[in-house]
Amino acid sequence: MEARLNVMASPVAAKAFKHIIAAGRALAESTVPASTRELVMLRASQINGCAGCIDMHTKEAAAAGESAVRLHLVVAWREATVFTDAERAALELAEQGTRIADAAGGVTDEAWANAAKYYDEAQLADLVTQIAVINAFNRGNVITQQPAGEYQAGQIH
C-alpha cells in the first residue's frame, strides 16, 4: 500500500503539519503520565481507523513498558479490569472528544466531571490538547491513506 499523497512535499501543508508535530512534542512536558497519553492516542486512533497512529502508539507504549494485555484491551476499556480509574476517565474523555460528530453534545458533563476528579486544570488542558492533536494526525493520515507497519519505536519522538 502506498499513501495517496505526501503532505510534507507541499510547502504549505508541510509548514502546517510541522506546527501540529511541534504541538505533539510540547505535550511530552505534561504531568499526565506518558502511559496515559499513549493509551489516549491509541484509543482515538482506533476510533478513527488510523492504522499509522495505531502502529506508532502501540509500539511507543510497548517500548515504554506498557503490557501487551493493556494494549490489546484499550479497545474494550470499559469491560477491562486492567485500567485505573484515572486512566478510564482519560479514555472516556478521549472517546467522547473523538466522537464529537457522533455524540449529541460532544463531551458530557459527567465525563468532564469524572476526568476532573483525577486531573487538575493544567492536566485537563493537556488531555484536551492531546486529544485534539491526535485527531488532527488521524484525519490527515486517514484521508491520505498512510500505510502502517513499518514504524519503529523512537522514530518520531
Backbone torsions as a table, in degrees:
resi	resn	phi	psi	omega
1	MET	NA	138.2	176.0
2	GLU	-121.5	148.6	177.8
3	ALA	-65.9	149.9	177.0
4	ARG	-67.8	-31.2	-169.5
5	LEU	-155.2	143.0	171.9
6	ASN	-100.1	96.5	-176.7
7	VAL	-64.1	-24.2	-179.4
8	MET	-74.2	-9.1	176.1
9	ALA	-84.0	-11.9	178.0
10	SER	-93.9	124.3	-178.3
11	PRO	-56.9	-40.7	-178.6
12	VAL	-72.6	-49.7	-179.4
13	ALA	-63.3	-41.4	179.5
14	ALA	-60.6	-42.6	178.7
15	LYS	-61.9	-43.8	-179.9
16	ALA	-65.4	-46.7	-179.0
17	PHE	-66.0	-31.4	176.5
18	LYS	-63.1	-33.3	176.3
19	HIS	-70.0	-38.7	177.7
20	ILE	-66.1	-42.1	176.8
21	ILE	-60.5	-43.5	178.8
22	ALA	-62.7	-38.7	177.5
23	ALA	-62.0	-43.3	177.7
24	GLY	-62.0	-40.5	179.1
25	ARG	-67.7	-35.8	178.6
26	ALA	-61.3	-30.8	-179.0
27	LEU	-68.4	-13.6	175.6
28	ALA	-63.4	-20.1	178.8
29	GLU	-83.1	-4.5	-177.9
30	SER	-63.3	150.7	173.5
31	THR	-87.9	-2.1	170.7
32	VAL	-67.6	129.7	-178.3
33	PRO	-52.5	139.4	-179.4
34	ALA	-57.5	-37.5	179.8
35	SER	-63.3	-38.9	177.9
36	THR	-65.4	-43.1	179.2
37	ARG	-62.3	-40.3	178.5
38	GLU	-65.6	-40.9	177.8
39	LEU	-62.9	-41.4	178.1
40	VAL	-61.6	-46.5	-179.4
41	MET	-66.2	-37.2	177.9
42	LEU	-64.7	-45.1	-178.2
43	ARG	-64.6	-45.1	177.9
44	ALA	-60.3	-41.6	-179.6
45	SER	-65.8	-35.9	175.8
46	GLN	-63.4	-46.5	-179.4
47	ILE	-59.9	-42.1	-176.8
48	ASN	-82.0	-6.5	-179.7
49	GLY	66.5	35.1	-178.7
50	CYS	-93.9	96.3	-176.4
51	ALA	-60.2	-41.2	-179.0
52	GLY	-60.9	-43.6	-179.4
53	CYS	-75.3	-32.5	174.5
54	ILE	-62.6	-45.6	177.6
55	ASP	-57.6	-52.2	-176.6
56	MET	-61.5	-51.2	-171.4
57	HIS	-77.1	-25.1	171.7
58	THR	-66.8	-45.6	-178.5
59	LYS	-70.5	-38.3	177.4
60	GLU	-65.1	-42.4	179.8
61	ALA	-65.0	-43.1	178.9
62	ALA	-63.1	-42.0	179.3
63	ALA	-64.7	-28.1	178.9
64	ALA	-86.0	2.2	175.3
65	GLY	104.5	4.1	179.4
66	GLU	-68.1	139.6	-177.5
67	SER	-77.1	151.8	177.4
68	ALA	-61.7	-36.6	-179.6
69	VAL	-60.8	-48.9	-179.6
70	ARG	-63.9	-40.4	179.3
71	LEU	-63.4	-41.5	179.1
72	HIS	-67.8	-29.8	-175.6
73	LEU	-90.9	-2.8	178.1
74	VAL	-56.1	-39.6	-178.2
75	VAL	-62.3	-23.6	-179.3
76	ALA	-125.2	42.4	-172.5
77	TRP	-57.9	-31.1	-178.2
78	ARG	-62.5	-36.8	-177.5
79	GLU	-93.9	-8.3	-176.1
80	ALA	-87.4	140.1	-178.7
81	THR	-94.4	4.6	-172.3
82	VAL	-93.1	2.0	-178.4
83	PHE	-110.0	144.5	176.8
84	THR	-74.1	165.7	176.8
85	ASP	-61.4	-37.3	178.4
86	ALA	-65.0	-43.3	178.0
87	GLU	-63.8	-40.0	178.4
88	ARG	-61.2	-42.1	179.3
89	ALA	-63.3	-41.1	178.7
90	ALA	-67.2	-41.2	178.7
91	LEU	-65.1	-38.5	177.2
92	GLU	-64.3	-43.4	177.7
93	LEU	-61.5	-44.6	179.2
94	ALA	-62.1	-43.4	-178.1
95	GLU	-65.5	-48.0	-179.7
96	GLN	-68.5	-36.5	178.3
97	GLY	-68.6	-28.9	178.0
98	THR	-80.0	-33.1	-177.0
99	ARG	-94.9	33.6	-178.2
100	ILE	-53.7	-43.8	-178.4
101	ALA	-68.2	-26.7	-178.2
102	ASP	-86.3	-28.7	-171.5
103	ALA	-101.2	129.1	175.8
104	ALA	-66.6	117.6	178.1
105	GLY	88.9	-2.8	177.6
106	GLY	71.5	-132.3	-178.7
107	VAL	-74.6	126.1	-178.3
108	THR	-74.3	157.3	175.3
109	ASP	-60.8	-35.2	179.6
110	GLU	-65.4	-44.1	179.5
111	ALA	-64.6	-40.5	179.2
112	TRP	-65.0	-46.1	-179.5
113	ALA	-63.4	-37.7	178.2
114	ASN	-64.2	-45.3	178.2
115	ALA	-63.0	-37.2	-179.0
116	ALA	-67.8	-17.3	175.3
117	LYS	-70.3	-26.6	-172.7
118	TYR	-112.2	-19.6	-175.1
119	TYR	-127.4	136.9	177.9
120	ASP	-77.3	178.7	-174.4
121	GLU	-60.1	-42.2	178.9
122	ALA	-64.2	-41.3	179.2
123	GLN	-68.1	-37.5	175.6
124	LEU	-62.4	-41.5	177.1
125	ALA	-61.5	-40.3	178.2
126	ASP	-64.3	-43.4	178.9
127	LEU	-63.5	-44.0	178.3
128	VAL	-59.9	-44.3	179.7
129	THR	-64.8	-43.0	179.1
130	GLN	-59.7	-43.1	180.0
131	ILE	-65.0	-42.6	179.1
132	ALA	-64.8	-43.3	-178.4
133	VAL	-65.2	-47.0	-178.3
134	ILE	-65.7	-34.8	176.5
135	ASN	-65.4	-36.2	176.4
136	ALA	-63.8	-46.6	177.7
137	PHE	-61.4	-45.3	-179.7
138	ASN	-56.6	-46.6	-176.7
139	ARG	-64.7	-44.7	177.7
140	GLY	-60.4	-44.3	-179.0
141	ASN	-67.6	-40.3	-179.0
142	VAL	-69.0	-43.3	-179.9
143	ILE	-59.9	-40.8	-177.4
144	THR	-93.6	2.5	179.2
145	GLN	52.8	56.0	177.8
146	GLN	-67.7	129.5	-178.5
147	PRO	-72.8	160.2	-178.9
148	ALA	-128.5	162.1	174.4
149	GLY	119.2	-22.0	-175.7
150	GLU	-96.8	-6.7	-176.1
151	TYR	-64.1	139.4	176.0
152	GLN	-115.0	133.7	179.5
153	ALA	-52.6	134.3	-179.4
154	GLY	88.9	-6.5	-175.9
155	GLN	-61.4	-40.2	-177.7
156	ILE	-102.6	-40.8	-173.8
157	HIS	-71.4	NA	NA
